[in-house]
């Protein structure tokens, strides 16, 4: 059957684009990932690829037309899908089966889960087929390029089918799983169609064979699109891989096992062959290819955009934290009894906010062509956190109005959430300046990359006990930390960053001065 290709989000804020050139024609056979057309946004020329093998049946726009995001761009017959008649029969059979039971099937459609998010990876299914679920019960964890999100059930019911395997890529606005509901729950005029009926078998079909029968070599491999893509990346003929799933379905683990066994591509044949002793193929200079996606992909794009558009300059200094450490130690136990974890970070953040009051240029942003600068009243200070999903920079909103204790509570909450990958999108947006505590892992100095569109970032080095001279010329041990600033040289010069750092440093080296400034 003909299936519409919906033009996805192709950039933040992009709602339409111009069709520059069609690279295929109606009736032409195309392969997955083959370029279909070039489109021009207000920022770049983008090439749109096919997501399936198949035959082009219709092009919805002419060259030069304006195409809308989230609307059909072209249509194609997808290879391996069941005919429309079979899909219709499946719907009728499904309706007949449930009509006598007072139940109906309904697909759960994956909703918008973040600004600009069009797909996500299935991290973990928290339920299984046949399991009863309750409204708001967590069904699965999915990972976007910004956070780990938990998808809840909308109704009470029984999970009928999971449409994706762990590790597959699910599309927003497409069915995620199917649930059997009572007619009184979420009922519509007609029972909801299953994904197979709605999309006429979205995934390649398996030939019914006995469970013990080995997959047919040179036959139609049973695997998800994500597994097929992985097989191409590993340069493996997926038809030769024995599948461990039902009806010989191939999973990513099967690909890894096939590669580890040193299996070499063989001439495919359907004729019976006599058993031959396997020949061990030594693995020499092996490689492993993994796709870059999710948080890592988002970070890569953000860092490239920052270093390619912002002229960075770095300023380094050292701060004597001896007195601040003594103050923290004297207060630590007192606040611990109240459930407040008082680390050094809240002091760094509050001192930064106090210094920003005197140097508002550090709490600003410039537009893309650097013709305007915007100053922010709120000090939304971000912290770079090394989470299990990659680098996250949640920010504490309105630090200028918070006490050190308030900041400490926010730091604990955001750090714990970020390390689990469950920080909310709102906490990742709207930052105005950032701190990277690289010294918590190791290292004394760094050259941090600005978190665009901010104009400055500071990296904290590890704390060291070093010899220094006191006022009387005696050598004493002091708690020293190296700090490294990166600034946007379009709007911040060396003198400004030096004076700003000196004020921030004075608050940290003389805690009494910082307390007096918090009036």
N, C-alpha and C positions, 0 to 999 in steps of 0.2 A: 504494500500500500504506500501511497505517497505520504511523506512526513515533512512537516515544515521545519526549517532551520530558523530559530529565533535569534535575531541579532543581539548579542550579549552586551553588557557594559564594556566599553573599550577605553575607558579612562574616567578619572574622577570628574564628575560634573558634565560629561559628554552625553547629550540626549539625541543627537542626530549626526549624520555624516553624509558626505557626497560619494556616490558610486563613481569611482574614477575609471575602472576597467574591469570587465568580466573576463576571467581567465579560462572559462569553460562555456559550453553551449548546451542548450536543451537537447537531451538525448545522449549526452556524453557520459561515459562511465568514469567515475572518479574513485580514488582511494582515500582512506582515512588520512588526515593531516595534509592532503593535497590542497594547495592554494586555490580558492574559488574566485575571489575578487579582491581588488584593491579599493579601499575606501579612505577618504581624506576627512580628518576631523579638524578642529581649529588649532590642533597642536602638532599632528604628525600624520604621515601616510601609514596606514595599517593594512596588513594582509589578513583576510579572513579564511581560515582553513576548514575543510570538511571534517566532521566528527565521526563519520561512518563511511564504509565502502557502499557504493550504490550508483544509481543512474539519475542524472538531473532531469526533473520533469517540468520545472517552471522557474523562471527568473522573475521576481516580482517588481524589479525596477529596471529602467533603461539607464544606459551610461549617462552620467550627469544628474540623475535624479537624487533627491535627498531621502535617505533611508532613516527610519526612526529606530532607536534602541528599544529592545523588548518587543519588536514587531517582526513578522516573518520577512526574511530576506530572499530565500529561495526554497524550493521544494524538491525532494528526491525520493526515489524508491530505494529503501535500505536493503542491502544484500542480506539474505538469511532470515528476513522477516516472513511471518506466515501470511497467506493471502487474506484479503479482507473478509471473504466468506467464512473462513475458519474463525476469524476474530468475532464475527457476528454470531456464529454458532456458539462460541465460547460464552458470549454475553448471555444468549438465550438460556443455555444450560445452567449458567451460574444463577440467573434469575429464577429458573424453575426449581433449582435445588434449595434455594433459601426461602422461597415464597411459602413453603409448607411449614417452615420452622419458626416463623415470626421473627426472622432475623434478616439482615442484609449486610453486604460487604461495602466497605468504604475505604478509599485510599487516603492516607494522610499525606497531604501535599507539603513539601519542605518550604516553609515560609521565608521571607526576607529575614536574614539573621545579622544584618549589618550593612552600613552604607557602602554600596558598590560591590557587595559580595554576590557572586553569581554561581559559585560552586564551593564545595567543602569536602574534606576527606573523612570517611567513616573511621573513627579511631577505635570505637568499641560498641558492640551491641550489648545492652544491659538486660535484654529480654530475648526469648527464643520463640520460634514458631510454635503455636499451640498454647502459649502461656497466657493466662488471664492478667489483664492490666487494669489499673484504676486511673481515673482522671487525674492529670498532673503528675503521674508517675514518670520518672525518667526512663526513656526508651533507649536512647543512644547518646554517645558523645561524638561530636563532629568537630573537626579542626578547620578553621578558616585561616586566612593569612594574617589575622589579628588576634585570635583568641580561641580557646577551647570552649565550646558551647554545648550545653546539655539540652536535648530535645525532649519535651514532655508530651504525654498523651493528652488528647483533647477530651476523650470520653472513656467510660468503662467499657471493656470488651475483651475479645480474645484475638491475639495476634495470629493472623491467617498466613501472612507471607512477609518476608524481609526481602526487599528488592535489590539490596546491595550486600556485598561481602565486606568484611573488615579490610580496610585499605583502599576500597573503591572510592571513586570521585562521584559524589551526588550533586545533581544540578538543582539550584533554587527553582521553585515553582513546578517541580516534577515530583511524582509519587515517591515517597521514601519507604513506607511499609503499608500493608493492608490489614485492616482490623474488622472482625465480625462484631456487629452491633445489634442490639435488640431494636425492633422497628420503632420503639418509642424513643430511641436515642439517636440524635443526629439524623433522623429520617428525612428523606427527600421523596419526590414524587416517584422516582424509580431508583432501584438499587445502583450504587456506584459501580462503575466498571473497574475491572482489575487492570493492572498495567499491561498485561498481555493482551487484553481485549481492547484497551484504549489505544495502545501503540502497536497492536498487531505483533506481539512478541518482540519486546524491545531488545532482548539479549539473544545471542545465537542459540538455536535449539539443539538438544541432544537427541540422538537416535536411541530409541528404547532397546537396551541390551541387557542381558543378565548382569547382576552386580559383579559376578566374579570374572566376567569377560574383560580382557584387556582392551584399552582404547584402540580403535582401528587406525593403523598408521596410514598417513596420507588422506585421512578422512577429515570431516569438519570438526576441528577442535572445539571443545566446549570450554569457554573461558569468558570472563568479563572483559570489557574494553580496557580497563586498567591493567589487567594481566597481559593482554595482547600487546599493549604498548610497552610494558616491561620486557616482554620477550624480544621485541624488536630492538630495544636498547641493549639487551644482552647478546644480540645477534644469534638467537636461538630459533629454530624452526619449531613453532609450538605444536605442530602436528606430530612431532616425534617425542613429545614429552608425555610420559605416563601420568595421568591425572589421578589424584588420590580422593577426589570428591565423588559425589553421586553421579552415576552414568559417565564416569571418567572426567568430570570437571577438573580443569587445571587451575591450581592456585599459585600464588607467588612462591610459596614454599617449595612447590614441585619444580619450579624453574631453578631455584637455588640448588636443590638436590640433584637435578639433572646436570647442572654445570659442575658441581663438586665431583660427580662421578666421572667427569672427563669424557662424557659422551660426545662423539663426533657425529656430524650430520651424515646420514646414510642414504643410499638410493631408496626412495620410497617405492614400495611394491605392495600389491594386494594378494600376491601368490603366497601360499604357505612355504615356509623355509625351514630347513632342518636346523636344530639347535647348534649354535656355534659358541665356543668358549669365549667369554668376553676378554678383550685385549685391553690391559690397563694403559691409559694414556697419561703420561706424566704431565702435571700442570706446571708450566714454566712461565714466570712473569705474568701471572693472572691479574686481571683487573676487575673492579666492581663499579658499576655505574648506578647512581641513584638520582632521581629527579629532584630538583630544587623547587620546593613549593612551600605553602603555608607561611609561617613566620619568617623562615629563612629567605624565601623569595621576596617577601615584602621588605625585609631589612636590606637585601641586596639592591633593590630598586631605590629605596630611600637613600642609601649611602652613595650610590652612583649619582643620583640627582643632586645631593649635597656637594660632593667634591667637584662636580662638573660645572656647577653654577655659582658656588660661593668661593671667593678668594679667601682661604683660611690663613691666619697667622697665629703663632703660638707664643705664649708668655708663661714662664715658669718661675716659681718662687718656693721658699720653704716657710712653714709655719711652726712655731713652738707651741705645742698643745699641752705642756706640762700642767699649767694651772687649770685648764679646762677639764683635763682628765681627772684631776683631784676633785673638782667640783662634781663631776658626774658620779664618781665613786661614792661621794658623801651622800648623794641623793638616790642612788640606784636602788638600795634596799627599801627605802621609804616608799618609793613609787611601785616597786615590785609587789608590795603587799596590797596595792590597789589594782593590781593586774596590768600595770603599765610598764612596758619594756623600754627603758631609757638607754638608748645607744648614743653614739656620737653623731649619727646622721641628723637628728632633729636640731642639734646646735648648729651644724653646718647650714641647714636649710633656713633656720630663723635668722642667722647672721647674714645670709645671702639676701633675704627679703629686706632686712634693715638697710643694707648697703644699696639696694636697688632704689630705695626712696631718695637717695642722694644722686643716683645715676640712672634715671629712667630709660636712658638709651639702651641699657642692657636688657630691658624688658619690652622690647619692641620687635616689629617684623617689617620687612620691606616687600613690596610687590615684585612680580617676576622680572619686570624690566627696570627695577630700582628707580622708579620715578616718584614713589610715595612711601612714606614710613608711617606705621601705625603704632602708637604707644598704648599699652594696656595698664589699666588701673589695678587689676588683679594680678597678684604674683602667683602664677600656677607653676610651681617648681617640680620638674620631673626628676625621677631617679631611674637610672638604667639598672635593670634587674636581669640577672642571668637565669632565666627560667628553663624548665625542661623542654619547652617548645621553641626556644630561641630567645633573642634579646627583646625585652619589653621595656618601655619607658612610661610607666604610669605617672601621673602628676598629682600633686596635692593642691587643690584649688584654694585660692584666697589666703595664702600664707601670711599676708600682711595683717590679717585680722585674727590670726591664731596665736596662742601661747606656745611655748616649747612643749608643754604637756599635750596640747591639742595636736601639734605636729607629730609628736612621738606616737600617739594613738593611730594617726593616719598612716604613718610610715609602717607600723606593724601590720595593719590591715592590708595595705596595698602590696607590701612585700610578700606576705603569705599568699594572697590571691594570685599575684604574678608568678610566683614559683610553681603554682599548680596550674598555671595557664588559664585561670578562670577570672581574670580581671575584666571588668565591664568595659565596653567600648567607650563610654563616657569618660572613664578614668584615663584612657589613652589619648583623648582629644584635648585640644585647647592648651597645651603646654606653652610656656613663654620662655623658659630657660631650664637647663638640665645639669644634673650632677652625675658623674660616672665614678663609682667607688671601685675602681680596678684594683686598688691596694688590698681589698678584702681577699683577693685571690693571690696577688703577688705583684711585684714590680714597683719601682719608685717614681718613674715618670712615664708619660704617654703623650701621644698627639691625638686627642679625641676629635672625632668628626662631628660637626654641628648637626643637631637634630632639626633639619630644615622644616619650617621656615623661621626657626629661632635664629638669634644672631650670636649666641655664645653658649659655651659648655665648658665645665671644669672637670678634670679628672683628678681624683684623690689617690695619692700613692700610699704605700704601706707605711705604718707607723714604725719608726726606728728610734732606738735609744742611742744618741750620738754625743760625743764630747763637744762642749761649747764653753766659751769664756763667759763668766759672770761679770757683774759691774766692777768687781775688785780684781779682775784679771785671773781669777782662779778657774781651773778646768772643772766643769761639772757635767753630770749626765742629764741630758734634756730629751724630751719626747718630741721628735721632729717628724713632720710629714711634708713631702714634696707635693706641690700642686701644679697642674698644667692647664692653662686656659687656651682655648681656641676661640677666635673671634672672627666675625664677618668684617673684612677690611674695607668693605664698601661703606659701612656706617660707623665702624669703631676703629679708632687709631690706637697706636701703642701707648700714648700718654693717658688716654681714657681708661684703657684696661689696667694700666699700672696703678693709677689713682684709685680705681674701683677696688682692685685687689688689696691695696694697702688698707682701705677702710674695712673691708671684709675680714682681713687678717687681724686688724686691731681688735675687732669684736671677739674673735676666737682666742687671741692671746691674752686678752684682758676681759674675762667674763663679766666683771663688775660693770665695765663700760657698756657691754651688750645689754645687761639688765637695765641700766639707766636709760638706754635708747628705746626700750620697749614701753614707752609712756602712752 
